[in-house]
Every structure is written in structure tokens, then in C-alpha cells.
Amino acid sequence: NECEKLALYVGARDAIRLEDVQIIVSQTKNAKAFAVGEALGERNLSKVLKTLDEELWSIGRDSQRSEIGLLYGLISKIRGLLFIKELLANKLIRPVDDFFPFNAQVESLPKDLLQEGSPLANMNAYPLFRAMMQHKNYSREELVSAMSLLLKCNQQLIFSSLDKSLVLQQTLIEIVNGAKAASKAA
């Protein structure tokens, strides 16, 4: 993921500069958590469960990380997917396959969209670019439902004695399988 981000960022240039790496490459322990969100955006259940397992193992070995922190990253991912869907639906951006044209579109958005509370506030444009590449994997209704499921997950992580890893697994399975479950119920 980090190499892909860097390649998209530098585009057709022949050389990668240190500044490019410092701007784009995740230099924190959050890279694995980013991978869980990416797998969720791709709607790839086996990858979601594999990366979640790896992240939960890492959390167990690092007292400064928690399941709640991972959950908040997943909430951010779903918010980004919803936000991109709305921007596209309102024709405020157009689909592109390259980061630079996308970033230019983000920078030209009305300033009120960049206010505090917006998914764009204090956010690097790259996660939104990835969300644009993945937004077709979910309907708007599925993403709204995912936000409800993540709220329920948050409440269970905080207020219940349930196993945190099982709560996260169950929630992510419900999100990824949302369309299948909804069509079976109909």
C-alpha cells in the first residue's frame, strides 16, 4: 500500500525525493490499521479478517494501541466512502484514476466543505482518493447501515464484557456481507 501511494503521488516523475516519502508514506504504527480499512473498502472479507487478525495481534503487543483506535479508523474509512459518494452524486468532483487530478479537485472544492467536522478537515487527500476508487463497492444505504453497525460496535467495545476481537470481527463481517444479507432477507 505504501509503495502504491508513493507511486501515485510522484506520477510520471523519474525520481522520488525524500520529501515525497515524508509526505505520503505512513511512518506510524497505523499502517496495519490502514490495511484493515483498505480491505473493508475493497469489500474483501478474507482480506478484512486477515488484516484484522494481524492488527489485533499488534494491538495486544502495544499498550498504546487499542481496539477503539482501530474502530475509529474504520469509522473514518466509511465516512470517507460516504463523503465521496455525496461529492460524486452532487457533481462536485468527477471520477479520475490518478491522484494528482483528484487532489486538484479536492483543493478546488468550496471552503465550507473543508470545515471542522468534515471528512476533509485535517485529512490527507490520499485516503479520499482511495475511497473514490472503492466507493462503487457499497451502496449509500449500505454505508449508512455500516455507520450504524460501527456505532453499535463502539457501544459494545465500551460498555460490554464481550470479547473485543469477536465484536470487531462480527461487525466487519456484517458490513462486508451487507448486500448479501439484505438480499436474502427480501
Backbone hydrogen bonds in HBPLUS format (Angstrom, degrees):
<---DONOR---> <-ACCEPTOR-->    atom                        ^
c    i                          cat <-CA-CA->   ^        H-A-AA   ^      H-
h    n   atom  resd res      DA  || num        DHA   H-A  angle D-A-AA Bond
n    s   type  num  typ     dist DA aas  dist angle  dist       angle   num
A0005-LYS N   A0001-ASN O   2.91 MM   4  6.14 161.9  1.94 151.6 156.3     1
A0006-LEU N   A0002-GLU O   3.00 MM   4  6.19 163.0  2.03 147.6 152.1     2
A0007-ALA N   A0003-CYS O   2.85 MM   4  6.04 163.0  1.87 152.3 157.0     3
A0008-LEU N   A0004-GLU O   2.94 MM   4  6.10 162.7  1.97 153.2 157.5     4
A0009-TYR N   A0005-LYS O   2.93 MM   4  6.08 151.1  2.01 145.7 154.4     5
A0010-VAL N   A0006-LEU O   2.98 MM   4  6.24 163.1  2.00 156.9 159.4     6
A0011-GLY N   A0007-ALA O   3.05 MM   4  6.01 137.7  2.23 138.9 149.9     7
A0013-ARG N   A0010-VAL O   3.25 MM   3  5.80 162.0  2.28 137.7 136.6     8
A0020-ASP N   A0017-ARG O   2.97 MM   3  5.20 125.4  2.27 101.8 115.7     9
A0021-VAL N   A0017-ARG O   3.29 MM   4  6.76 155.5  2.36 151.1 156.5    10
A0022-GLN N   A0018-LEU O   2.95 MM   4  6.24 162.7  1.98 154.9 159.9    11
A0023-ILE N   A0019-GLU O   2.92 MM   4  6.04 145.3  2.04 144.0 152.7    12
A0024-ILE N   A0020-ASP O   3.01 MM   4  6.10 163.8  2.03 153.9 157.6    13
A0025-VAL N   A0021-VAL O   2.96 MM   4  5.26 144.8  2.08 133.7 144.8    14
A0034-PHE N   A0030-ASN O   2.87 MM   4  6.14 149.4  1.96 152.9 162.3    15
A0035-ALA N   A0031-ALA O   3.07 MM   4  6.38 142.4  2.21 138.4 148.1    16
A0035-ALA N   A0032-LYS O   3.02 MM   3  4.93 118.8  2.41  91.4 106.9    17
A0036-VAL N   A0032-LYS O   3.18 MM   4  6.64 142.0  2.33 144.0 153.2    18
A0037-GLY N   A0033-ALA O   3.24 MM   4  6.61 160.1  2.28 148.0 152.2    19
A0038-GLU N   A0034-PHE O   2.87 MM   4  6.16 152.0  1.95 149.3 158.0    20
A0039-ALA N   A0035-ALA O   2.96 MM   4  6.13 161.4  1.99 146.8 151.0    21
A0040-LEU N   A0036-VAL O   2.94 MM   4  6.18 151.0  2.03 145.4 154.1    22
A0041-GLY N   A0037-GLY O   2.83 MM   4  6.09 156.5  1.89 147.3 153.8    23
A0042-GLU N   A0038-GLU O   2.87 MM   4  6.15 146.4  1.98 146.2 155.9    24
A0043-ARG N   A0039-ALA O   3.05 MM   4  6.13 115.5  2.48 131.2 146.7    25
A0044-ASN N   A0039-ALA O   3.20 MM   5  5.62 172.8  2.20 158.3 160.5    26
A0043-ARG N   A0040-LEU O   3.01 MM   3  4.92 144.0  2.14  97.9 109.1    27
A0048-VAL N   A0044-ASN O   2.82 MM   4  6.04 154.6  1.88 155.0 163.8    28
A0049-LEU N   A0045-LEU O   2.92 MM   4  6.14 168.8  1.93 158.6 159.7    29
A0050-LYS N   A0046-SER O   2.99 MM   4  6.12 155.8  2.05 142.9 150.0    30
A0051-THR N   A0047-LYS O   2.90 MM   4  5.98 173.7  1.90 152.7 154.8    31
A0052-LEU N   A0048-VAL O   2.84 MM   4  5.87 150.5  1.93 145.5 154.9    32
A0053-ASP N   A0049-LEU O   2.95 MM   4  6.01 158.3  2.00 140.5 146.2    33
A0054-GLU N   A0050-LYS O   3.05 MM   4  6.37 158.1  2.10 148.0 153.6    34
A0055-GLU N   A0051-THR O   2.90 MM   4  6.07 156.6  1.96 144.8 151.5    35
A0056-LEU N   A0052-LEU O   2.79 MM   4  6.00 162.7  1.82 157.0 161.7    36
A0057-TRP N   A0053-ASP O   2.98 MM   4  6.16 151.7  2.07 143.8 151.5    37
A0058-SER N   A0054-GLU O   3.04 MM   4  6.31 155.3  2.10 143.2 149.7    38
A0059-ILE N   A0055-GLU O   2.84 MM   4  6.12 154.7  1.90 151.0 158.5    39
A0060-GLY N   A0056-LEU O   3.01 MM   4  6.21 152.7  2.09 143.5 150.0    40
A0061-ARG N   A0058-SER O   3.02 MM   3  5.19 144.0  2.16 101.3 112.1    41
A0062-ASP N   A0059-ILE O   3.18 MM   3  5.16 161.2  2.21 104.9 110.7    42
A0065-ARG N   A0062-ASP O   3.15 MM   3  5.74 168.0  2.17 120.6 123.1    43
A0070-LEU N   A0066-SER O   3.17 MM   4  6.54 155.8  2.23 144.4 150.7    44
A0071-LEU N   A0067-GLU O   2.84 MM   4  6.10 158.5  1.88 148.7 155.1    45
A0072-TYR N   A0068-ILE O   2.88 MM   4  6.20 156.2  1.94 152.6 158.3    46
A0073-GLY N   A0069-GLY O   3.15 MM   4  6.46 145.4  2.28 141.6 150.3    47
A0073-GLY N   A0070-LEU O   3.10 MM   3  5.16 122.7  2.44  97.0 111.5    48
A0074-LEU N   A0070-LEU O   3.07 MM   4  6.46 148.1  2.17 147.6 156.7    49
A0074-LEU N   A0071-LEU O   3.02 MM   3  5.04 117.9  2.42  95.5 111.1    50
A0075-ILE N   A0071-LEU O   2.87 MM   4  6.22 151.7  1.95 152.2 160.9    51
A0076-SER N   A0072-TYR O   3.01 MM   4  6.19 156.2  2.07 140.7 146.9    52
A0077-LYS N   A0073-GLY O   3.01 MM   4  6.30 147.2  2.12 139.3 148.1    53
A0078-ILE N   A0074-LEU O   3.02 MM   4  6.34 163.2  2.05 152.3 154.8    54
A0079-ARG N   A0075-ILE O   2.86 MM   4  6.09 162.4  1.89 154.6 160.2    55
A0080-GLY N   A0076-SER O   2.87 MM   4  6.05 154.7  1.94 145.1 152.1    56
A0081-LEU N   A0077-LYS O   2.98 MM   4  6.32 153.8  2.05 148.4 155.3    57
A0082-LEU N   A0078-ILE O   2.91 MM   4  6.18 162.4  1.95 153.4 158.0    58
A0083-PHE N   A0079-ARG O   2.82 MM   4  5.98 161.8  1.85 152.3 157.8    59
A0084-ILE N   A0080-GLY O   2.94 MM   4  6.10 161.3  1.97 148.9 153.5    60
A0085-LYS N   A0081-LEU O   3.02 MM   4  6.23 160.3  2.06 145.9 151.5    61
A0086-GLU N   A0082-LEU O   2.99 MM   4  6.30 155.3  2.06 149.5 156.0    62
A0087-LEU N   A0083-PHE O   2.86 MM   4  6.17 160.3  1.90 152.4 158.1    63
A0088-LEU N   A0084-ILE O   2.88 MM   4  6.07 164.9  1.90 157.7 161.1    64
A0089-ALA N   A0085-LYS O   2.85 MM   4  5.98 160.8  1.88 146.5 152.7    65
A0090-ASN N   A0086-GLU O   2.91 MM   4  6.01 150.8  2.00 147.7 154.6    66
A0092-LEU N   A0087-LEU O   2.84 MM   5  5.07 158.5  1.88 159.5 158.8    67
A0091-LYS N   A0088-LEU O   3.00 MM   3  4.86 158.0  2.05 103.1 108.6    68
A0102-PHE N   A0098-ASP O   3.38 MM   4  6.52 157.3  2.43 145.0 151.5    69
A0103-ASN N   A0099-PHE O   2.73 MM   4  5.94 164.0  1.75 163.3 167.8    70
A0104-ALA N   A0100-PHE O   2.97 MM   4  6.17 156.0  2.03 149.7 156.0    71
A0105-GLN N   A0101-PRO O   3.06 MM   4  6.32 149.1  2.16 141.3 149.0    72
A0105-GLN N   A0102-PHE O   2.99 MM   3  5.09 117.7  2.39  97.2 112.8    73
A0106-VAL N   A0102-PHE O   2.94 MM   4  6.32 157.0  2.00 153.9 160.5    74
A0107-GLU N   A0103-ASN O   2.91 MM   4  6.14 161.2  1.95 151.4 156.3    75
A0108-SER N   A0104-ALA O   3.12 MM   4  6.28 128.8  2.39 135.2 147.6    76
A0108-SER N   A0105-GLN O   3.11 MM   3  5.14 135.3  2.32  95.7 108.3    77
A0109-LEU N   A0106-VAL O   3.18 MM   3  5.33 165.4  2.20 108.0 112.1    78
A0113-LEU N   A0110-PRO O   3.00 MM   3  5.78 156.4  2.06 121.9 128.5    79
A0114-LEU N   A0111-LYS O   2.91 MM   3  5.26 154.9  1.98 111.3 119.6    80
A0118-SER N   A0115-GLN O   3.06 MM   3  5.76 158.8  2.11 140.4 144.0    81
A0121-ALA N   A0118-SER O   2.97 MM   3  5.24 145.1  2.09 107.9 117.8    82
A0123-MET N   A0120-LEU O   3.23 MM   3  5.21 157.8  2.29 125.5 119.2    83
A0128-LEU N   A0125-ALA O   3.12 MM   3  5.26 120.5  2.49 100.5 115.4    84
A0129-PHE N   A0125-ALA O   2.89 MM   4  6.20 147.5  2.00 150.4 161.1    85
A0129-PHE N   A0126-TYR O   2.97 MM   3  4.85 115.0  2.40  94.2 111.1    86
A0130-ARG N   A0126-TYR O   2.89 MM   4  6.25 159.4  1.93 159.8 164.5    87
A0131-ALA N   A0127-PRO O   2.94 MM   4  6.17 150.8  2.03 137.2 145.7    88
A0132-MET N   A0128-LEU O   2.84 MM   4  6.15 146.4  1.95 144.5 153.5    89
A0133-MET N   A0129-PHE O   3.08 MM   4  6.45 146.4  2.20 144.1 153.1    90
A0133-MET N   A0130-ARG O   3.04 MM   3  5.03 118.7  2.44  93.7 109.1    91
A0134-GLN N   A0130-ARG O   3.11 MM   4  6.36 125.3  2.42 138.2 152.9    92
A0134-GLN N   A0131-ALA O   3.04 MM   3  4.97 137.6  2.23  94.9 107.4    93
A0135-HIS N   A0131-ALA O   2.81 MM   4  5.67 123.3  2.13 151.5 163.8    94
A0137-ASN N   A0134-GLN O   2.90 MM   3  5.72 167.7  1.92 131.3 135.5    95
A0138-TYR N   A0135-HIS O   3.40 MM   3  6.05 172.1  2.41 116.1 118.4    96
A0143-LEU N   A0139-SER O   3.07 MM   4  6.40 152.0  2.15 147.8 155.0    97
A0144-VAL N   A0140-ARG O   2.96 MM   4  6.28 154.4  2.02 152.2 159.3    98
A0145-SER N   A0141-GLU O   2.90 MM   4  6.11 159.4  1.94 147.0 153.2    99
A0146-ALA N   A0142-GLU O   2.79 MM   4  5.99 146.1  1.91 139.0 149.2   100
A0147-MET N   A0143-LEU O   3.00 MM   4  6.30 148.0  2.11 142.3 149.6   101
A0148-SER N   A0144-VAL O   3.18 MM   4  6.57 151.4  2.27 144.2 151.5   102
A0149-LEU N   A0145-SER O   2.89 MM   4  6.25 155.8  1.95 151.3 158.5   103
A0150-LEU N   A0146-ALA O   2.85 MM   4  6.09 151.2  1.93 148.3 156.3   104
A0151-LEU N   A0147-MET O   2.95 MM   4  6.19 145.9  2.07 142.4 151.4   105
A0152-LYS N   A0148-SER O   2.99 MM   4  6.28 161.6  2.03 149.6 154.0   106
A0153-CYS N   A0149-LEU O   2.87 MM   4  6.10 153.6  1.94 142.7 150.8   107
A0154-ASN N   A0150-LEU O   2.86 MM   4  6.03 154.3  1.93 142.0 148.7   108
A0155-GLN N   A0151-LEU O   2.98 MM   4  6.31 160.2  2.02 151.9 156.4   109
A0156-GLN N   A0152-LYS O   2.94 MM   4  6.23 156.1  1.99 148.9 155.7   110
A0157-LEU N   A0153-CYS O   2.84 MM   4  6.08 155.6  1.90 153.3 160.2   111
A0158-ILE N   A0154-ASN O   3.05 MM   4  6.25 149.5  2.14 146.9 154.8   112
A0159-PHE N   A0155-GLN O   2.78 MM   4  5.74 169.3  1.79 154.8 158.6   113
A0160-SER N   A0156-GLN O   3.11 MM   4  5.00 145.4  2.24 127.2 130.2   114
A0167-VAL N   A0163-ASP O   3.01 MM   4  6.32 154.7  2.08 153.9 161.8   115
A0168-LEU N   A0164-LYS O   3.03 MM   4  6.27 164.9  2.05 151.5 154.8   116
A0169-GLN N   A0165-SER O   2.90 MM   4  6.08 163.7  1.93 148.5 153.6   117
A0170-GLN N   A0166-LEU O   2.87 MM   4  5.96 170.5  1.88 150.1 153.0   118
A0171-THR N   A0167-VAL O   3.03 MM   4  6.16 160.9  2.06 146.7 152.3   119
A0172-LEU N   A0168-LEU O   2.96 MM   4  6.15 167.5  1.97 155.7 158.7   120
A0173-ILE N   A0169-GLN O   2.91 MM   4  6.09 157.0  1.96 154.1 160.9   121
A0174-GLU N   A0170-GLN O   2.98 MM   4  6.19 159.6  2.02 148.3 153.7   122
A0175-ILE N   A0171-THR O   2.96 MM   4  6.26 152.3  2.04 148.0 155.9   123
A0176-VAL N   A0172-LEU O   2.94 MM   4  6.10 176.8  1.94 153.8 154.7   124
A0177-ASN N   A0173-ILE O   2.89 MM   4  5.89 160.5  1.92 149.6 155.7   125
A0178-GLY N   A0175-ILE O   3.20 MM   3  5.06 161.6  2.24 104.0 108.0   126
A0181-ALA N   A0177-ASN O   2.90 MM   4  6.09 165.0  1.92 166.0 171.1   127
A0182-ALA N   A0178-GLY O   2.90 MM   4  6.03 159.9  1.94 150.0 156.0   128
A0183-SER N   A0179-ALA O   2.95 MM   4  6.08 156.8  2.01 147.1 152.8   129
A0184-LYS N   A0180-LYS O   3.07 MM   4  6.24 146.3  2.19 142.8 151.6   130
A0185-ALA N   A0181-ALA O   3.06 MM   4  6.25 147.1  2.17 143.9 152.5   131
A0186-ALA N   A0182-ALA O   3.22 MM   4  6.40 134.9  2.44 138.6 149.2   132
